[in-house]
Amino acid sequence: MENGPGPRLNRAPAPSKPTSPASTFWQPIRSFALSQLTSLVRRATLRENDLAPKYEKVHNFKVHTFRGPHWCEYCANFMWGLIAQGVKCADCGLNVHKQCSKVVPNDCQPDLRHVKKVYSCDLTTLVKAHNTKRPMVVDMCIQEIEARGLQSEGLYRISGFSELIEDVKLSFDRDGEKADISSNVYEDINIITGALKLYFRELPIPIITYDAYPRFIETAKIADPEKRLESLHEALKLLPPAHCETLRYLMAHLKRVTQCEKENLMSSENLGIVFGPTLMRAPELDAMTALNDIRYQRLVVETLITNEDVLF
């Protein structure tokens, strides 16, 4: 008689492989390295976002005649007609029906193929095309001025040679951020200050926009300093983000200019006289009203410089 199967024996689990000393040593280092790499990527992303803010911009549509069959890039329907079938954004090249242009989101992404100049270009258009926080001409000129001109007597008040200032303008329009404005090319710092002021004067929409202009003027008429500051803080919210950021950067620079007043003789009041009409332009006012506004323009800029750390 055959014996039945014997009782099953419980096998002891196989002993786990001992952890090697090398593995024990490198594990925390690998974890630390991974965390550091993640941190570096996060900081790089933050820096990138800081350098290239997502400014909103409306499209710059112009009536356009398209050659050959063309479809609307918004609704995807055919554009009928032989001439002026639709509109084209002069900044990003978007092609849409005239009716569709009224509902297209404000998501224009200017293309450098369409934005071919620096001066006389809309500020938000320029910074979005170059993917920067502020116009490169503002950053480059201010950096050059602070590097070698803060103690120059009459800084911003004394004008440089207009032919050379025009040369700087053409250099920026032609070469962009590669323009050479160093002392090797332009020894007189007043050429650089003149080029910066010219940039602001030639903006199609001033730094302090036409829409916000009346609010800033009314703010300057407030006698009480604290109430004026409160009102000015609210007025700044009316500016497009790119305009406000550029104004903040400029005011911080001008405040540093005033800190060298003993050498350059430029107080916040003097700078207000220079920059008031440069940063603010009256929207279609009669000559007498515009003349009367000059003192308020000066006061606005003077207050912005003096209280730059509080207002921005």
Phi and psi restraints in degrees (value plus and minus 20) as a CYANA .aco file:
   2 GLU   PHI     -98.3   -58.3
   2 GLU   PSI     121.4   161.4
   3 ASN   PHI     -95.4   -55.4
   3 ASN   PSI     117.6   157.6
   4 GLY   PHI     -88.1   -48.1
   4 GLY   PSI     150.4   190.4
   5 PRO   PHI     -80.7   -40.7
   5 PRO   PSI     117.6   157.6
   6 GLY   PHI     -92.6   -52.6
   6 GLY   PSI     148.5   188.5
   7 PRO   PHI     -82.9   -42.9
   7 PRO   PSI     121.2   161.2
   8 ARG   PHI     -92.7   -52.7
   8 ARG   PSI     113.4   153.4
   9 LEU   PHI    -113.7   -73.7
   9 LEU   PSI     113.5   153.5
  10 ASN   PHI     -95.8   -55.8
  10 ASN   PSI      93.2   133.2
  11 ARG   PHI     -97.4   -57.4
  11 ARG   PSI     117.3   157.3
  12 ALA   PHI     -90.4   -50.4
  12 ALA   PSI     118.9   158.9
  13 PRO   PHI     -79.2   -39.2
  13 PRO   PSI     126.3   166.3
  14 ALA   PHI     -83.3   -43.3
  14 ALA   PSI     115.6   155.6
  15 PRO   PHI     -83.3   -43.3
  15 PRO   PSI     115.5   155.5
  16 SER   PHI     -88.8   -48.8
  16 SER   PSI     130.3   170.3
  17 LYS   PHI     -89.2   -49.2
  17 LYS   PSI     112.6   152.6
  18 PRO   PHI     -83.9   -43.9
  18 PRO   PSI     119.4   159.4
  19 THR   PHI     -89.9   -49.9
  19 THR   PSI     108.6   148.6
  20 SER   PHI     -91.2   -51.2
  20 SER   PSI     127.4   167.4
  21 PRO   PHI     -78.3   -38.3
  21 PRO   PSI     -54.6   -14.6
  22 ALA   PHI     -85.2   -45.2
  22 ALA   PSI     -61.8   -21.8
  23 SER   PHI     -84.7   -44.7
  23 SER   PSI     -61.9   -21.9
  24 THR   PHI     -82.8   -42.8
  24 THR   PSI     -55.3   -15.3
  25 PHE   PHI     -93.7   -53.7
  25 PHE   PSI     -62.0   -22.0
  26 TRP   PHI    -102.8   -62.8
  26 TRP   PSI     -41.8    -1.8
  27 GLN   PHI     -77.1   -37.1
  27 GLN   PSI     -72.2   -32.2
  28 PRO   PHI     -84.4   -44.4
  28 PRO   PSI     -50.9   -10.9
  29 ILE   PHI     -88.9   -48.9
  29 ILE   PSI     -60.8   -20.8
  30 ARG   PHI     -83.4   -43.4
  30 ARG   PSI     -61.3   -21.3
  31 SER   PHI     -82.5   -42.5
  31 SER   PSI     -62.5   -22.5
  32 PHE   PHI     -84.7   -44.7
  32 PHE   PSI     -63.2   -23.2
  33 ALA   PHI     -83.2   -43.2
  33 ALA   PSI     -60.2   -20.2
  34 LEU   PHI     -84.2   -44.2
  34 LEU   PSI     -62.6   -22.6
  35 SER   PHI     -85.4   -45.4
  35 SER   PSI     -58.1   -18.1
  36 GLN   PHI     -86.3   -46.3
  36 GLN   PSI     -61.0   -21.0
  37 LEU   PHI     -82.8   -42.8
  37 LEU   PSI     -63.6   -23.6
  38 THR   PHI     -80.7   -40.7
  38 THR   PSI     -61.4   -21.4
  39 SER   PHI     -84.3   -44.3
  39 SER   PSI     -61.4   -21.4
  40 LEU   PHI     -83.8   -43.8
  40 LEU   PSI     -62.9   -22.9
  41 VAL   PHI     -82.0   -42.0
  41 VAL   PSI     -62.9   -22.9
  42 ARG   PHI     -82.9   -42.9
  42 ARG   PSI     -64.1   -24.1
  43 ARG   PHI     -86.4   -46.4
  43 ARG   PSI     -57.8   -17.8
  44 ALA   PHI     -83.9   -43.9
  44 ALA   PSI     -59.7   -19.7
  45 THR   PHI     -84.5   -44.5
  45 THR   PSI     -62.8   -22.8
  46 LEU   PHI     -82.7   -42.7
  46 LEU   PSI     -61.7   -21.7
  47 ARG   PHI     -85.1   -45.1
  47 ARG   PSI     -59.5   -19.5
  48 GLU   PHI     -84.1   -44.1
  48 GLU   PSI     -63.2   -23.2
  49 ASN   PHI     -84.6   -44.6
  49 ASN   PSI     -53.8   -13.8
  50 ASP   PHI     -89.7   -49.7
  50 ASP   PSI     -55.4   -15.4
  51 LEU   PHI     -97.9   -57.9
  51 LEU   PSI     -49.4    -9.4
  52 ALA   PHI    -146.7  -106.7
  52 ALA   PSI      53.9    93.9
  53 PRO   PHI     -86.0   -46.0
  53 PRO   PSI     134.3   174.3
  54 LYS   PHI    -107.4   -67.4
  54 LYS   PSI      52.0    92.0
  55 TYR   PHI     -87.2   -47.2
  55 TYR   PSI     115.8   155.8
  56 GLU   PHI    -102.8   -62.8
  56 GLU   PSI     121.6   161.6
  57 LYS   PHI    -164.7  -124.7
  57 LYS   PSI     114.8   154.8
  58 VAL   PHI     -97.4   -57.4
  58 VAL   PSI     134.5   174.5
  59 HIS   PHI     -95.3   -55.3
  59 HIS   PSI     128.3   168.3
  60 ASN   PHI    -123.1   -83.1
  60 ASN   PSI      55.7    95.7
  61 PHE   PHI     -97.8   -57.8
  61 PHE   PSI     118.2   158.2
  62 LYS   PHI    -150.7  -110.7
  62 LYS   PSI     122.3   162.3
  63 VAL   PHI     -79.6   -39.6
  63 VAL   PSI     115.4   155.4
  64 HIS   PHI    -158.8  -118.8
  64 HIS   PSI     123.7   163.7
  65 THR   PHI    -123.5   -83.5
  65 THR   PSI      98.2   138.2
  66 PHE   PHI    -114.2   -74.2
  66 PHE   PSI     119.4   159.4
  67 ARG   PHI    -110.2   -70.2
  67 ARG   PSI     104.5   144.5
  68 GLY   PHI      61.3   101.3
  68 GLY   PSI     157.2   197.2
  69 PRO   PHI     -79.6   -39.6
  69 PRO   PSI     119.6   159.6
  70 HIS   PHI    -165.8  -125.8
  70 HIS   PSI     123.5   163.5
  71 TRP   PHI    -136.2   -96.2
  71 TRP   PSI     125.9   165.9
  72 CYS   PHI     -88.3   -48.3
  72 CYS   PSI     110.9   150.9
  73 GLU   PHI    -100.2   -60.2
  73 GLU   PSI     -21.7    18.3
  74 TYR   PHI    -121.9   -81.9
  74 TYR   PSI     -71.4   -31.4
  75 CYS   PHI    -121.7   -81.7
  75 CYS   PSI     -29.0    11.0
  76 ALA   PHI      48.4    88.4
  76 ALA   PSI      -5.0    35.0
  77 ASN   PHI    -114.4   -74.4
  77 ASN   PSI     138.9   178.9
  78 PHE   PHI     -87.8   -47.8
  78 PHE   PSI     124.2   164.2
  79 MET   PHI    -114.9   -74.9
  79 MET   PSI      93.0   133.0
  80 TRP   PHI    -107.1   -67.1
  80 TRP   PSI     134.4   174.4
  81 GLY   PHI      94.5   134.5
  81 GLY   PSI     146.3   186.3
  82 LEU   PHI    -119.1   -79.1
  82 LEU   PSI     -51.2   -11.2
  83 ILE   PHI    -155.6  -115.6
  83 ILE   PSI     135.1   175.1
  84 ALA   PHI      28.1    68.1
  84 ALA   PSI      28.2    68.2
  85 GLN   PHI     -89.1   -49.1
  85 GLN   PSI     -45.1    -5.1
  86 GLY   PHI    -184.6  -144.6
  86 GLY   PSI    -175.1  -135.1
  87 VAL   PHI    -148.7  -108.7
  87 VAL   PSI     134.7   174.7
  88 LYS   PHI    -150.1  -110.1
  88 LYS   PSI     114.0   154.0
  89 CYS   PHI     -93.9   -53.9
  89 CYS   PSI     102.5   142.5
  90 ALA   PHI     -90.0   -50.0
  90 ALA   PSI     -35.2     4.8
  91 ASP   PHI    -119.3   -79.3
  91 ASP   PSI     -56.8   -16.8
  92 CYS   PHI    -139.7   -99.7
  92 CYS   PSI     -32.0     8.0
  93 GLY   PHI      66.8   106.8
  93 GLY   PSI     -10.7    29.3
  94 LEU   PHI     -84.8   -44.8
  94 LEU   PSI     112.8   152.8
  95 ASN   PHI    -132.5   -92.5
  95 ASN   PSI     101.1   141.1
  96 VAL   PHI    -165.3  -125.3
  96 VAL   PSI     145.7   185.7
  97 HIS   PHI     -82.9   -42.9
  97 HIS   PSI     135.9   175.9
  98 LYS   PHI     -79.4   -39.4
  98 LYS   PSI     -62.6   -22.6
  99 GLN   PHI     -88.5   -48.5
  99 GLN   PSI     -57.9   -17.9
 100 CYS   PHI     -85.5   -45.5
 100 CYS   PSI     -49.8    -9.8
 101 SER   PHI     -81.8   -41.8
 101 SER   PSI     -41.2    -1.2
 102 LYS   PHI     -98.4   -58.4
 102 LYS   PSI     -36.9     3.1
 103 VAL   PHI    -138.7   -98.7
 103 VAL   PSI     -20.5    19.5
 104 VAL   PHI     -85.1   -45.1
 104 VAL   PSI     114.6   154.6
 105 PRO   PHI     -82.4   -42.4
 105 PRO   PSI     138.4   178.4
 106 ASN   PHI    -100.3   -60.3
 106 ASN   PSI      46.1    86.1
 107 ASP   PHI    -142.3  -102.3
 107 ASP   PSI      11.7    51.7
 108 CYS   PHI     -81.3   -41.3
 108 CYS   PSI     110.2   150.2
 109 GLN   PHI    -136.8   -96.8
 109 GLN   PSI      68.9   108.9
 110 PRO   PHI     -74.6   -34.6
 110 PRO   PSI     122.1   162.1
 111 ASP   PHI    -129.9   -89.9
 111 ASP   PSI     115.2   155.2
 112 LEU   PHI     -82.2   -42.2
 112 LEU   PSI     -38.5     1.5
 113 ARG   PHI     -89.1   -49.1
 113 ARG   PSI     -45.4    -5.4
 114 HIS   PHI    -120.0   -80.0
 114 HIS   PSI     -50.6   -10.6
 115 VAL   PHI    -114.7   -74.7
 115 VAL   PSI      75.9   115.9
 116 LYS   PHI    -126.2   -86.2
 116 LYS   PSI     -12.0    28.0
 117 LYS   PHI    -162.8  -122.8
 117 LYS   PSI     145.7   185.7
 118 VAL   PHI    -125.2   -85.2
 118 VAL   PSI     -72.3   -32.3
 119 TYR   PHI     -93.3   -53.3
 119 TYR   PSI     129.1   169.1
 120 SER   PHI      44.7    84.7
 120 SER   PSI      -4.9    35.1
 121 CYS   PHI    -121.8   -81.8
 121 CYS   PSI     120.7   160.7
 122 ASP   PHI     -72.3   -32.3
 122 ASP   PSI     113.5   153.5
 123 LEU   PHI     -80.5   -40.5
 123 LEU   PSI     -68.7   -28.7
 124 THR   PHI     -84.3   -44.3
 124 THR   PSI     -57.9   -17.9
 125 THR   PHI     -79.8   -39.8
 125 THR   PSI     -64.3   -24.3
 126 LEU   PHI     -84.6   -44.6
 126 LEU   PSI     -67.5   -27.5
 127 VAL   PHI     -89.0   -49.0
 127 VAL   PSI     -53.0   -13.0
 128 LYS   PHI     -92.0   -52.0
 128 LYS   PSI     -55.8   -15.8
 129 ALA   PHI     -86.2   -46.2
 129 ALA   PSI     -56.7   -16.7
 130 HIS   PHI    -116.1   -76.1
 130 HIS   PSI     -21.1    18.9
 131 ASN   PHI      37.7    77.7
 131 ASN   PSI      29.7    69.7
 132 THR   PHI    -148.9  -108.9
 132 THR   PSI     146.8   186.8
 133 LYS   PHI     -96.5   -56.5
 133 LYS   PSI     -57.8   -17.8
 134 ARG   PHI    -153.7  -113.7
 134 ARG   PSI     142.7   182.7
 135 PRO   PHI     -79.3   -39.3
 135 PRO   PSI     114.4   154.4
 136 MET   PHI     -81.8   -41.8
 136 MET   PSI     -49.0    -9.0
 137 VAL   PHI     -84.3   -44.3
 137 VAL   PSI     -55.2   -15.2
 138 VAL   PHI     -88.2   -48.2
 138 VAL   PSI     -68.4   -28.4
 139 ASP   PHI     -81.5   -41.5
 139 ASP   PSI     -67.3   -27.3
 140 MET   PHI     -86.8   -46.8
 140 MET   PSI     -63.0   -23.0
 141 CYS   PHI     -85.5   -45.5
 141 CYS   PSI     -64.8   -24.8
 142 ILE   PHI     -84.8   -44.8
 142 ILE   PSI     -61.4   -21.4
 143 GLN   PHI     -82.4   -42.4
 143 GLN   PSI     -59.2   -19.2
 144 GLU   PHI     -88.3   -48.3
 144 GLU   PSI     -61.3   -21.3
 145 ILE   PHI     -85.1   -45.1
 145 ILE   PSI     -63.7   -23.7
 146 GLU   PHI     -91.5   -51.5
 146 GLU   PSI     -44.6    -4.6
 147 ALA   PHI     -94.7   -54.7
 147 ALA   PSI     -50.4   -10.4
 148 ARG   PHI    -165.2  -125.2
 148 ARG   PSI     -10.1    29.9
 149 GLY   PHI    -155.6  -115.6
 149 GLY   PSI     -18.1    21.9
 150 LEU   PHI     -80.7   -40.7
 150 LEU   PSI     -47.2    -7.2
 151 GLN   PHI    -119.1   -79.1
 151 GLN   PSI     -11.9    28.1
 152 SER   PHI     -92.7   -52.7
 152 SER   PSI     105.3   145.3
 153 GLU   PHI     -83.8   -43.8
 153 GLU   PSI     112.9   152.9
 154 GLY   PHI      53.7    93.7
 154 GLY   PSI       4.4    44.4
 155 LEU   PHI     -74.0   -34.0
 155 LEU   PSI     108.6   148.6
 156 TYR   PHI      56.4    96.4
 156 TYR   PSI     -41.3    -1.3
 157 ARG   PHI    -106.1   -66.1
 157 ARG   PSI     -58.7   -18.7
 158 ILE   PHI    -102.7   -62.7
 158 ILE   PSI     111.6   151.6
 159 SER   PHI    -110.3   -70.3
 159 SER   PSI     124.4   164.4
 160 GLY   PHI    -108.8   -68.8
 160 GLY   PSI     157.1   197.1
 161 PHE   PHI     -84.8   -44.8
 161 PHE   PSI     106.5   146.5
 162 SER   PHI     -81.0   -41.0
 162 SER   PSI     -53.8   -13.8
 163 GLU   PHI     -84.4   -44.4
 163 GLU   PSI     -59.6   -19.6
 164 LEU   PHI     -93.8   -53.8
 164 LEU   PSI     -55.0   -15.0
 165 ILE   PHI     -82.9   -42.9
 165 ILE   PSI     -61.5   -21.5
 166 GLU   PHI     -84.1   -44.1
 166 GLU   PSI     -53.1   -13.1
 167 ASP   PHI     -86.0   -46.0
 167 ASP   PSI     -60.0   -20.0
 168 VAL   PHI     -83.0   -43.0
 168 VAL   PSI     -63.4   -23.4
 169 LYS   PHI     -77.8   -37.8
 169 LYS   PSI     -68.0   -28.0
 170 LEU   PHI     -83.8   -43.8
 170 LEU   PSI     -53.9   -13.9
 171 SER   PHI     -85.3   -45.3
 171 SER   PSI     -63.2   -23.2
 172 PHE   PHI     -86.4   -46.4
 172 PHE   PSI     -62.8   -22.8
 173 ASP   PHI     -82.7   -42.7
 173 ASP   PSI     -54.9   -14.9
 174 ARG   PHI    -104.4   -64.4
 174 ARG   PSI     -64.5   -24.5
 175 ASP   PHI    -129.8   -89.8
 175 ASP   PSI     -29.4    10.6
 176 GLY   PHI      40.8    80.8
 176 GLY   PSI    -151.2  -111.2
 177 GLU   PHI     -90.2   -50.2
 177 GLU   PSI     -28.3    11.7
 178 LYS   PHI    -108.9   -68.9
 178 LYS   PSI     -19.5    20.5
 179 ALA   PHI     -80.7   -40.7
 179 ALA   PSI     118.2   158.2
 180 ASP   PHI    -119.8   -79.8
 180 ASP   PSI      89.3   129.3
 181 ILE   PHI    -137.6   -97.6
 181 ILE   PSI       3.4    43.4
 182 SER   PHI     -90.9   -50.9
 182 SER   PSI     150.5   190.5
 183 SER   PHI     -85.2   -45.2
 183 SER   PSI     -39.7     0.3
 184 ASN   PHI     -85.6   -45.6
 184 ASN   PSI     -48.8    -8.8
 185 VAL   PHI    -123.0   -83.0
 185 VAL   PSI     -63.8   -23.8
 186 TYR   PHI    -145.5  -105.5
 186 TYR   PSI      72.3   112.3
 187 GLU   PHI     -88.2   -48.2
 187 GLU   PSI     -55.8   -15.8
 188 ASP   PHI     -98.6   -58.6
 188 ASP   PSI      96.4   136.4
 189 ILE   PHI     -84.4   -44.4
 189 ILE   PSI     -41.7    -1.7
 190 ASN   PHI     -88.2   -48.2
 190 ASN   PSI     -38.8     1.2
 191 ILE   PHI     -87.7   -47.7
 191 ILE   PSI     -61.2   -21.2
 192 ILE   PHI     -91.7   -51.7
 192 ILE   PSI     -62.5   -22.5
 193 THR   PHI     -83.8   -43.8
 193 THR   PSI     -57.7   -17.7
 194 GLY   PHI     -84.8   -44.8
 194 GLY   PSI     -58.6   -18.6
 195 ALA   PHI     -86.8   -46.8
 195 ALA   PSI     -56.9   -16.9
 196 LEU   PHI     -87.1   -47.1
 196 LEU   PSI     -65.1   -25.1
 197 LYS   PHI     -84.0   -44.0
 197 LYS   PSI     -57.8   -17.8
 198 LEU   PHI     -84.2   -44.2
 198 LEU   PSI     -58.0   -18.0
 199 TYR   PHI     -78.7   -38.7
 199 TYR   PSI     -66.6   -26.6
 200 PHE   PHI     -86.7   -46.7
 200 PHE   PSI     -57.3   -17.3
 201 ARG   PHI     -87.6   -47.6
 201 ARG   PSI     -50.7   -10.7
 202 GLU   PHI    -111.9   -71.9
 202 GLU   PSI     -18.0    22.0
 203 LEU   PHI     -82.0   -42.0
 203 LEU   PSI     111.0   151.0
 204 PRO   PHI     -82.4   -42.4
 204 PRO   PSI     -53.9   -13.9
 205 ILE   PHI    -139.5   -99.5
 205 ILE   PSI      98.2   138.2
 206 PRO   PHI     -78.6   -38.6
 206 PRO   PSI     143.2   183.2
 207 ILE   PHI     -73.0   -33.0
 207 ILE   PSI     -71.9   -31.9
 208 ILE   PHI    -109.0   -69.0
 208 ILE   PSI      83.3   123.3
 209 THR   PHI     -83.3   -43.3
 209 THR   PSI     142.3   182.3
 210 TYR   PHI     -79.7   -39.7
 210 TYR   PSI     -57.7   -17.7
 211 ASP   PHI     -85.5   -45.5
 211 ASP   PSI     -57.3   -17.3
 212 ALA   PHI    -107.1   -67.1
 212 ALA   PSI     -35.1     4.9
 213 TYR   PHI     -71.8   -31.8
 213 TYR   PSI     -71.2   -31.2
 214 PRO   PHI     -78.5   -38.5
 214 PRO   PSI     -57.5   -17.5
 215 ARG   PHI     -85.9   -45.9
 215 ARG   PSI     -59.9   -19.9
 216 PHE   PHI     -87.1   -47.1
 216 PHE   PSI     -59.5   -19.5
 217 ILE   PHI     -85.4   -45.4
 217 ILE   PSI     -63.0   -23.0
 218 GLU   PHI     -83.1   -43.1
 218 GLU   PSI     -56.5   -16.5
 219 THR   PHI     -81.2   -41.2
 219 THR   PSI     -62.2   -22.2
 220 ALA   PHI     -85.3   -45.3
 220 ALA   PSI     -40.2    -0.2
 221 LYS   PHI    -104.0   -64.0
 221 LYS   PSI     -27.8    12.2
 222 ILE   PHI     -96.2   -56.2
 222 ILE   PSI     105.0   145.0
 223 ALA   PHI     -96.3   -56.3
 223 ALA   PSI     -59.8   -19.8
 224 ASP   PHI     -89.8   -49.8
 224 ASP   PSI     101.4   141.4
 225 PRO   PHI     -78.9   -38.9
 225 PRO   PSI     -61.7   -21.7
 226 GLU   PHI     -88.0   -48.0
 226 GLU   PSI     -63.0   -23.0
 227 LYS   PHI     -86.7   -46.7
 227 LYS   PSI     -53.9   -13.9
 228 ARG   PHI     -85.1   -45.1
 228 ARG   PSI     -61.6   -21.6
 229 LEU   PHI     -83.4   -43.4
 229 LEU   PSI     -62.5   -22.5
 230 GLU   PHI     -81.4   -41.4
 230 GLU   PSI     -64.9   -24.9
 231 SER   PHI     -85.9   -45.9
 231 SER   PSI     -58.4   -18.4
 232 LEU   PHI     -87.6   -47.6
 232 LEU   PSI     -57.0   -17.0
 233 HIS   PHI     -81.9   -41.9
 233 HIS   PSI     -59.6   -19.6
 234 GLU   PHI     -91.0   -51.0
 234 GLU   PSI     -57.0   -17.0
 235 ALA   PHI     -84.1   -44.1
 235 ALA   PSI     -54.8   -14.8
 236 LEU   PHI     -83.1   -43.1
 236 LEU   PSI     -46.1    -6.1
 237 LYS   PHI     -89.9   -49.9
 237 LYS   PSI     -34.7     5.3
 238 LEU   PHI    -100.9   -60.9
 238 LEU   PSI     -33.6     6.4
 239 LEU   PHI    -101.3   -61.3
 239 LEU   PSI     125.8   165.8
 240 PRO   PHI     -79.5   -39.5
 240 PRO   PSI     127.6   167.6
 241 PRO   PHI     -72.0   -32.0
 241 PRO   PSI     -62.3   -22.3
 242 ALA   PHI     -86.0   -46.0
 242 ALA   PSI     -56.1   -16.1
 243 HIS   PHI     -87.3   -47.3
 243 HIS   PSI     -65.0   -25.0
 244 CYS   PHI     -84.8   -44.8
 244 CYS   PSI     -60.9   -20.9
 245 GLU   PHI     -85.4   -45.4
 245 GLU   PSI     -61.3   -21.3
 246 THR   PHI     -86.2   -46.2
 246 THR   PSI     -60.4   -20.4
 247 LEU   PHI     -84.4   -44.4
 247 LEU   PSI     -61.6   -21.6
 248 ARG   PHI     -79.9   -39.9
 248 ARG   PSI     -66.6   -26.6
 249 TYR   PHI     -83.4   -43.4
 249 TYR   PSI     -61.5   -21.5
 250 LEU   PHI     -86.5   -46.5
 250 LEU   PSI     -62.9   -22.9
 251 MET   PHI     -85.8   -45.8
 251 MET   PSI     -57.4   -17.4
 252 ALA   PHI     -82.9   -42.9
 252 ALA   PSI     -59.1   -19.1
 253 HIS   PHI     -85.5   -45.5
 253 HIS   PSI     -66.7   -26.7
 254 LEU   PHI     -85.2   -45.2
 254 LEU   PSI     -49.4    -9.4
 255 LYS   PHI     -86.9   -46.9
 255 LYS   PSI     -57.5   -17.5
 256 ARG   PHI     -87.2   -47.2
 256 ARG   PSI     -50.7   -10.7
 257 VAL   PHI     -83.6   -43.6
 257 VAL   PSI     -63.3   -23.3
 258 THR   PHI     -87.1   -47.1
 258 THR   PSI     -44.1    -4.1
 259 GLN   PHI     -91.0   -51.0
 259 GLN   PSI     -32.5     7.5
 260 CYS   PHI    -130.0   -90.0
 260 CYS   PSI       8.6    48.6
 261 GLU   PHI     -79.4   -39.4
 261 GLU   PSI     -52.8   -12.8
 262 LYS   PHI     -81.4   -41.4
 262 LYS   PSI     -52.8   -12.8
 263 GLU   PHI    -111.8   -71.8
 263 GLU   PSI     -65.2   -25.2
 264 ASN   PHI    -113.3   -73.3
 264 ASN   PSI     -29.5    10.5
 265 LEU   PHI      41.3    81.3
 265 LEU   PSI       7.2    47.2
 266 MET   PHI    -135.1   -95.1
 266 MET   PSI      85.8   125.8
 267 SER   PHI    -108.5   -68.5
 267 SER   PSI     153.4   193.4
 268 SER   PHI     -83.9   -43.9
 268 SER   PSI     -52.0   -12.0
 269 GLU   PHI     -87.2   -47.2
 269 GLU   PSI     -64.1   -24.1
 270 ASN   PHI     -82.9   -42.9
 270 ASN   PSI     -61.1   -21.1
 271 LEU   PHI     -88.6   -48.6
 271 LEU   PSI     -52.4   -12.4
 272 GLY   PHI     -83.7   -43.7
 272 GLY   PSI     -58.8   -18.8
 273 ILE   PHI     -83.4   -43.4
 273 ILE   PSI     -60.4   -20.4
 274 VAL   PHI     -92.4   -52.4
 274 VAL   PSI     -66.9   -26.9
 275 PHE   PHI    -112.4   -72.4
 275 PHE   PSI     -34.2     5.8
 276 GLY   PHI     -72.9   -32.9
 276 GLY   PSI     -81.7   -41.7
 277 PRO   PHI     -89.0   -49.0
 277 PRO   PSI     -37.9     2.1
 278 THR   PHI     -96.9   -56.9
 278 THR   PSI     -58.0   -18.0
 279 LEU   PHI    -115.9   -75.9
 279 LEU   PSI     -37.9     2.1
 280 MET   PHI    -147.5  -107.5
 280 MET   PSI     109.0   149.0
 281 ARG   PHI    -149.8  -109.8
 281 ARG   PSI     109.4   149.4
 282 ALA   PHI     -87.6   -47.6
 282 ALA   PSI     112.5   152.5
 283 PRO   PHI    -101.2   -61.2
 283 PRO   PSI      78.6   118.6
 284 GLU   PHI      36.0    76.0
 284 GLU   PSI      30.5    70.5
 285 LEU   PHI    -118.7   -78.7
 285 LEU   PSI     133.9   173.9
 286 ASP   PHI     -89.5   -49.5
 286 ASP   PSI     143.0   183.0
 287 ALA   PHI     -78.8   -38.8
 287 ALA   PSI     -59.8   -19.8
 288 MET   PHI     -87.8   -47.8
 288 MET   PSI     -63.8   -23.8
 289 THR   PHI     -85.2   -45.2
 289 THR   PSI     -62.6   -22.6
 290 ALA   PHI     -82.5   -42.5
 290 ALA   PSI     -59.2   -19.2
 291 LEU   PHI     -85.6   -45.6
 291 LEU   PSI     -59.3   -19.3
 292 ASN   PHI     -88.9   -48.9
 292 ASN   PSI     -47.4    -7.4
 293 ASP   PHI     -95.0   -55.0
 293 ASP   PSI     -36.2     3.8
 294 ILE   PHI     -77.8   -37.8
 294 ILE   PSI     -61.6   -21.6
 295 ARG   PHI     -86.6   -46.6
 295 ARG   PSI     -52.6   -12.6
 296 TYR   PHI     -95.6   -55.6
 296 TYR   PSI     -54.5   -14.5
 297 GLN   PHI     -80.8   -40.8
 297 GLN   PSI     -64.4   -24.4
 298 ARG   PHI     -80.2   -40.2
 298 ARG   PSI     -63.2   -23.2
 299 LEU   PHI     -86.7   -46.7
 299 LEU   PSI     -57.5   -17.5
 300 VAL   PHI     -80.4   -40.4
 300 VAL   PSI     -70.8   -30.8
 301 VAL   PHI     -85.9   -45.9
 301 VAL   PSI     -60.6   -20.6
 302 GLU   PHI     -79.9   -39.9
 302 GLU   PSI     -63.8   -23.8
 303 THR   PHI     -86.8   -46.8
 303 THR   PSI     -59.0   -19.0
 304 LEU   PHI     -82.8   -42.8
 304 LEU   PSI     -59.9   -19.9
 305 ILE   PHI     -88.0   -48.0
 305 ILE   PSI     -70.1   -30.1
 306 THR   PHI     -82.1   -42.1
 306 THR   PSI     -57.4   -17.4
 307 ASN   PHI    -130.6   -90.6
 307 ASN   PSI       7.2    47.2
 308 GLU   PHI     -74.3   -34.3
 308 GLU   PSI     -61.2   -21.2
 309 ASP   PHI     -91.2   -51.2
 309 ASP   PSI     -39.5     0.5
 310 VAL   PHI    -114.8   -74.8
 310 VAL   PSI     -58.1   -18.1
 311 LEU   PHI     -99.5   -59.5
 311 LEU   PSI     -48.5    -8.5
